Amino acid sequence: MLVASSPETKLLLRKLPKAEIHLHLEGTLLPHRIMSLAQKYSVPVDWNEIHSRYSTRNFTQFLELYKWATSFLREPEDYAFLAEDAAAALHEEGIVYAELTLSAGVMLLRKQNVTANFTALRDVFHHRAQSGTGPQVQFIFDAVRQFGPAPAMEVARMAADLRNAGVVAFGLGGDELSVPLSEFHSAYSYAAEHGLHLLVHAGETGGPEQIKDAIDILHAERIGHGIAALRSTALMNTLAERKIPLEICPTSNLRTNALNIQLNSATSDLSQHPLPRFFAHGIPVTLSTDDPAMFHTTLLEEYSAALQMGLSFANLLVINRTAFEHAFLLDPARQSFLAQLPPVL
């Protein structure tokens, strides 16, 4: 039996070709990069402030950190630096394919040139992939729920305009309790009509009804987080029967207090996470980091966490394969990645 923290297990996980499909690029912004950007823009910041802000304990604190940290991303060059850091980290972990979520809604709010930012970071990832020092990537443009439906439509239009430049999907993140999902129907219809895949963050801090609305109203193909499904057997049955994947991010769920919310508990730990239950129920699940720098995690650590929850290494092989199977890849590329994976017994 493999021990989650053993060198043997870590080596096996490192060598496994992996996919990461729920990863916010801005969430890879490391403290040292914050410091260099702060110096670039003459913003007074010290290490104590950075470390304090990076010690999030609930969802509100996380949103504040995200808002503050991304305020240092102001020019295409800044996004290129961020892409270099992220590509190197992903390569080091043995990640061969990633779908990167970009906060296009935040860029638009700050009146930045989204296309210029996107081109700068995309070129870095393309160069890294071509040179074998980074994963193959595709991109998801994310709108911010609390900003409302009009800005979301603007994000959907931009995503559609960049459909042939590597943007494959349109998503919605942010505060689940702010605006009903029904108000985003037009943006999602537009995205679908223009050939984009559809994602929704749902059932992270909100209830099972958020997941149901994401599927029934917005026709989401994958659900970001979705841990609220543990509160509805009927919903779990639907997810399993319709093979709608949940993008599970265990450490994130602890750091944002989301797991406590779903369990209606003041405290929780990995032993109470519903990932094993979802897996046993036949729901397609994937493992991801969400915002790894801000939650002090890596994909390798998320896989180790799954072992600590009681899943086997064979289960992890299934979960990793599921990520490739439900990634927004054209079939030849998907089959090429799947051929690199060890067999699932």
Phi and psi in degrees as a GROMACS rama.xvg file:
@    title "Ramachandran Plot"
@    xaxis  label "Phi"
@    yaxis  label "Psi"
@TYPE xy
-79.0394  136.504  LEU-2
-93.0019  130.769  VAL-3
-54.6586  -38.5633  ALA-4
-96.0035  3.7177  SER-5
-74.3159  151.441  SER-6
-57.8585  -36.8068  PRO-7
-61.4886  -46.0736  GLU-8
-64.1742  -45.4221  THR-9
-60.3151  -38.6941  LYS-10
-67.1313  -43.5203  LEU-11
-60.9967  -42.7277  LEU-12
-67.7931  -38.987  LEU-13
-64.133  -39.5229  ARG-14
-78.4358  -17.9166  LYS-15
-68.5856  123.669  LEU-16
-65.1388  121.472  PRO-17
-120.699  156.707  LYS-18
-115.4  140.153  ALA-19
-123.097  109.465  GLU-20
-117.033  4.60338  ILE-21
-132.002  84.7408  HIS-22
-142.267  116.213  LEU-23
-83.7204  118.855  HIS-24
-57.525  -41.7337  LEU-25
-63.8762  -22.9974  GLU-26
-77.6464  0.504277  GLY-27
-96.1191  5.24931  THR-28
-70.508  108.021  LEU-29
-83.525  155.046  LEU-30
-53.0898  -40.47  PRO-31
-65.4709  -32.018  HIS-32
-73.0003  -36.6234  ARG-33
-57.8136  -46.0879  ILE-34
-62.2982  -43.1547  MET-35
-67.5681  -37.3573  SER-36
-70.3462  -37.8619  LEU-37
-61.4888  -40.9839  ALA-38
-65.9868  -39.0475  GLN-39
-59.0458  -40.364  LYS-40
-100.433  11.9542  TYR-41
55.7235  41.9177  SER-42
-99.0804  122.764  VAL-43
-70.4894  112.418  PRO-44
-139.651  138.685  VAL-45
-120.174  168.733  ASP-46
-63.3029  -33.9095  TRP-47
-62.0369  -41.5705  ASN-48
-65.3822  -43.507  GLU-49
-60.6844  -49.5093  ILE-50
-65.2092  -35.3677  HIS-51
-64.7276  -45.0099  SER-52
-67.457  -31.6824  ARG-53
-81.2435  5.17645  TYR-54
-103.46  60.5541  SER-55
-72.3722  145.169  THR-56
-128.783  -2.84437  ARG-57
-156.315  174.083  ASN-58
-67.4127  -37.9011  PHE-59
-62.9232  -43.7543  THR-60
-62.7325  -38.29  GLN-61
-63.3634  -45.4958  PHE-62
-60.7857  -37.5712  LEU-63
-65.9894  -42.4547  GLU-64
-60.5512  -45.9743  LEU-65
-60.6526  -43.476  TYR-66
-63.1415  -43.9326  LYS-67
-68.7703  -48.9891  TRP-68
-62.7553  -43.0255  ALA-69
-72.9661  -12.9928  THR-70
-66.0571  -15.7788  SER-71
-88.3348  -5.985  PHE-72
-94.1547  100.04  LEU-73
-119.755  -24.0256  ARG-74
-132.546  159.703  GLU-75
-52.9115  -36.5043  PRO-76
-59.5255  -36.4112  GLU-77
-65.4783  -40.3423  ASP-78
-69.1915  -30.9759  TYR-79
-66.2174  -42.2855  ALA-80
-60.0607  -44.7366  PHE-81
-60.2353  -42.496  LEU-82
-63.4475  -40.3525  ALA-83
-59.8739  -47.0032  GLU-84
-60.8769  -46.0275  ASP-85
-67.4668  -43.9411  ALA-86
-61.1046  -42.0879  ALA-87
-63.6576  -42.6435  ALA-88
-66.4251  -42.3271  ALA-89
-63.7477  -43.1803  LEU-90
-62.0025  -41.6999  HIS-91
-62.1403  -29.4257  GLU-92
-87.1625  -2.91671  GLU-93
81.5772  23.6904  GLY-94
-87.2019  119.812  ILE-95
-101.36  -14.195  VAL-96
-146.767  136.551  TYR-97
-142.484  143.752  ALA-98
-109.099  114.45  GLU-99
-101.919  124.109  LEU-100
-86.9443  130.031  THR-101
-112.633  135.524  LEU-102
-81.7667  68.6554  SER-103
-61.6325  -32.8876  ALA-104
-61.9943  -37.3244  GLY-105
-70.7172  -41.5473  VAL-106
-58.1721  -43.4746  MET-107
-66.2053  -40.359  LEU-108
-59.0296  -36.5712  LEU-109
-88.2335  8.08325  ARG-110
58.1365  38.5768  LYS-111
-88.5192  163.156  GLN-112
-84.5947  97.1048  ASN-113
-61.5069  -42.5904  VAL-114
-63.4465  -40.7288  THR-115
-66.1015  -43.596  ALA-116
-59.8214  -47.14  ASN-117
-63.0364  -44.332  PHE-118
-61.7355  -40.5132  THR-119
-62.9878  -46.5949  ALA-120
-76.0996  -35.1388  LEU-121
-62.935  -40.2459  ARG-122
-62.5728  -36.8472  ASP-123
-63.5392  -48.7812  VAL-124
-64.1199  -38.6161  PHE-125
-62.8134  -45.2751  HIS-126
-62.2822  -43.7106  HIS-127
-61.353  -44.3122  ARG-128
-64.2858  -41.7744  ALA-129
-64.5935  -32.7776  GLN-130
-90.8596  -1.68454  SER-131
76.6486  18.0789  GLY-132
-113.5  20.1996  THR-133
-167.477  164.571  GLY-134
-78.1593  162.792  PRO-135
-72.6005  137.358  GLN-136
-133.059  154.392  VAL-137
-134.621  168.257  GLN-138
-125.42  148.95  PHE-139
-120.723  126.08  ILE-140
-91.7468  126.06  PHE-141
-110.445  128.317  ASP-142
-92.3862  162.636  ALA-143
-107.445  119.972  VAL-144
-58.2151  -44.3486  ARG-145
-70.9308  -12.057  GLN-146
-76.0032  -19.6849  PHE-147
100.105  174.757  GLY-148
-71.3585  -32.3629  PRO-149
-65.6604  -49.8437  ALA-150
-61.0562  -33.3971  PRO-151
-63.4389  -39.9188  ALA-152
-63.3071  -36.8971  MET-153
-63.6226  -40.0349  GLU-154
-64.4407  -43.0312  VAL-155
-59.9051  -40.1362  ALA-156
-65.5366  -41.4513  ARG-157
-66.3566  -40.6812  MET-158
-60.5789  -42.782  ALA-159
-64.3022  -38.9022  ALA-160
-62.8979  -29.1179  ASP-161
-104.39  19.9651  LEU-162
-58.3259  -35.677  ARG-163
-90.952  6.35314  ASN-164
-111.317  10.1457  ALA-165
115.78  -3.75287  GLY-166
-85.3979  120.112  VAL-167
-112.641  -10.8755  VAL-168
-152.31  160.561  ALA-169
-120.551  132.907  PHE-170
-134.318  173.931  GLY-171
-139.745  120.794  LEU-172
-120.862  -164.965  GLY-173
99.5543  -155.709  GLY-174
-81.4233  110.91  ASP-175
-64.1387  -23.5465  GLU-176
-92.3752  8.97598  LEU-177
-90.7167  -59.3146  SER-178
-128.478  133.574  VAL-179
-60.0721  143.813  PRO-180
-62.8421  -26.9891  LEU-181
-58.696  -26.1068  SER-182
-73.7243  -10.3039  GLU-183
-103.095  11.6393  PHE-184
-59.173  -41.5135  HIS-185
-65.0528  -41.7494  SER-186
-64.2155  -40.3403  ALA-187
-71.2803  -36.3513  TYR-188
-63.8615  -42.0299  SER-189
-61.8733  -45.9096  TYR-190
-60.394  -44.3667  ALA-191
-64.3429  -41.7179  ALA-192
-63.56  -23.4645  GLU-193
-103.125  20.6639  HIS-194
81.1594  14.7443  GLY-195
-91.6857  146.002  LEU-196
-76.2129  161.808  HIS-197
-123.423  129.552  LEU-198
-130.974  152.939  LEU-199
-144.196  132.911  VAL-200
-75.6415  119.81  HIS-201
-154.458  146.434  ALA-202
68.5986  28.4936  GLY-203
-89.9362  -65.5559  GLU-204
-107.467  -15.9614  THR-205
-86.4659  176.992  GLY-206
-89.1271  -177.795  GLY-207
-57.7369  -29.2348  PRO-208
-62.8639  -27.506  GLU-209
-65.0806  -40.3049  GLN-210
-66.7258  -43.903  ILE-211
-60.857  -43.3888  LYS-212
-66.1256  -37.6782  ASP-213
-60.3404  -38.0263  ALA-214
-79.0158  -48.6843  ILE-215
-78.1425  -36.7528  ASP-216
-94.5688  -43.2994  ILE-217
-101.747  -5.77427  LEU-218
58.644  41.7971  HIS-219
-61.1736  135.837  ALA-220
-87.9511  -27.9475  GLU-221
-138.309  153.29  ARG-222
-114.055  125.314  ILE-223
-75.8992  118.58  GLY-224
78.4195  -90.2901  HIS-225
72.3006  17.3071  GLY-226
-69.3307  -15.9579  ILE-227
-64.6832  -14.14  ALA-228
-58.7986  -22.1516  ALA-229
-61.8548  -17.4476  LEU-230
-91.5973  2.42237  ARG-231
-144.428  106.592  SER-232
-62.9568  -36.705  THR-233
-61.3244  -42.2167  ALA-234
-67.238  -40.2937  LEU-235
-60.2359  -39.8563  MET-236
-61.9939  -42.9845  ASN-237
-61.2125  -45.6529  THR-238
-61.6994  -40.8674  LEU-239
-69.5553  -44.6646  ALA-240
-67.5857  -39.3648  GLU-241
-91.7722  -0.36217  ARG-242
54.9091  48.3013  LYS-243
-95.76  116.363  ILE-244
-75.2935  148.737  PRO-245
-106.072  127.671  LEU-246
-89.7669  100.24  GLU-247
-92.1642  132.974  ILE-248
-131.074  82.3808  CYS-249
-58.3054  -49.1881  PRO-250
-62.9397  -40.7468  THR-251
-55.5466  -44.627  SER-252
-61.9571  -30.2675  ASN-253
-77.0104  -44.3204  LEU-254
-71.5255  -26.9001  ARG-255
-93.0919  -1.77786  THR-256
74.4862  8.02806  ASN-257
-62.8582  -39.8834  ALA-258
-65.2354  -40.2085  LEU-259
-58.258  -42.5719  ASN-260
-61.3188  -46.657  ILE-261
-68.9643  -31.0533  GLN-262
-89.0574  -5.07427  LEU-263
52.5736  50.2269  ASN-264
-133.018  149.061  SER-265
-75.2101  -26.2348  ALA-266
-139.498  150.69  THR-267
-155.472  164.383  SER-268
-144.322  -179.5  ASP-269
-59.5712  -29.2382  LEU-270
-63.3956  -18.2509  SER-271
-101.842  1.69303  GLN-272
-69.1064  141.41  HIS-273
-79.4077  0.819372  PRO-274
-50.7915  -50.9029  LEU-275
-60.8986  -36.0652  PRO-276
-66.154  -43.9596  ARG-277
-60.4194  -45.3034  PHE-278
-60.5522  -46.0026  PHE-279
-65.8061  -26.4767  ALA-280
-79.5266  -8.35707  HIS-281
89.3393  12.9401  GLY-282
-79.7977  131.829  ILE-283
-64.1157  125.393  PRO-284
-128.679  146.693  VAL-285
-125.334  160.903  THR-286
-111.754  134.368  LEU-287
-147.323  173.451  SER-288
-104.053  -19.4117  THR-289
71.8632  -83.6785  ASP-290
-133.57  77.6676  ASP-291
-60.43  -40.0761  PRO-292
-66.7183  -37.5709  ALA-293
-77.8765  -22.9695  MET-294
-106.902  6.54384  PHE-295
55.0277  52.9144  HIS-296
-142.502  173.48  THR-297
-139.434  168.021  THR-298
-66.275  -35.1685  LEU-299
-60.5744  -39.0237  LEU-300
-70.3359  -32.6963  GLU-301
-66.5342  -38.9489  GLU-302
-65.8202  -40.4295  TYR-303
-62.7474  -38.8359  SER-304
-61.875  -39.2448  ALA-305
-63.3122  -37.7813  ALA-306
-63.2407  -39.2171  LEU-307
-64.5022  -27.4414  GLN-308
-76.2795  -9.34115  MET-309
110.313  -2.25934  GLY-310
-73.8941  151.882  LEU-311
-92.8902  168.521  SER-312
-62.7829  -37.0012  PHE-313
-61.3905  -37.84  ALA-314
-62.2969  -40.4624  ASN-315
-64.5376  -35.6387  LEU-316
-62.8378  -38.7913  LEU-317
-64.9066  -45.1462  VAL-318
-62.6431  -42.3555  ILE-319
-64.8935  -42.324  ASN-320
-62.4972  -37.8931  ARG-321
-59.1504  -39.05  THR-322
-60.5412  -42.2811  ALA-323
-69.7479  -38.8315  PHE-324
-65.2028  -32.4174  GLU-325
-105.677  6.71337  HIS-326
-69.262  157.534  ALA-327
-88.1562  62.8085  PHE-328
-106.652  149.239  LEU-329
-69.4909  151  LEU-330
-59.5629  -40.5044  ASP-331
-58.5945  -41.46  PRO-332
-67.2042  -40.9197  ALA-333
-59.7803  -47.5435  ARG-334
-64.4328  -33.7753  GLN-335
-64.1031  -42.9245  SER-336
-67.2256  -45.0786  PHE-337
-60.1895  -32.8365  LEU-338
-67.3772  -19.2862  ALA-339
-84.0846  -11.4396  GLN-340
-87.8702  148.819  LEU-341
-66.8628  153.388  PRO-342
-65.375  148.422  PRO-343
-97.8579  118.986  VAL-344
